[in-house]
Amino acid sequence: MDRDDIIRMADEASGGRPADGWGVMLDHQQLERFAALIAAAERKAVLQAIEAVYTLEEDRNPMFSDGYKYALNQIETFIRARGQE
């Protein structure tokens, strides 16, 4: 996530009010929305990283450990559950 992503999410959370030279003013509800957007973007990035590691290991090692698969699956399940809270 880069600076432009954060600014876009702040604009989205503020109901489309663009940032001025001072920044974006968010009320409590908008700030919660902004935090939720940031958290969702971070969860998505972590899930993509897990998928990349899984694919890389599976391609590299045909004897890919069941324990390793289980651990990645558990991490993925935990992260997805965090998005449901």
Summary of the structure (lengths in Angstrom):
residues: 85
radius of gyration: 17.8
end to end distance: 22.1
largest distance: 55.9
contacts: 190
relative contact order: 0.11
helix: 72%
strand: 2%
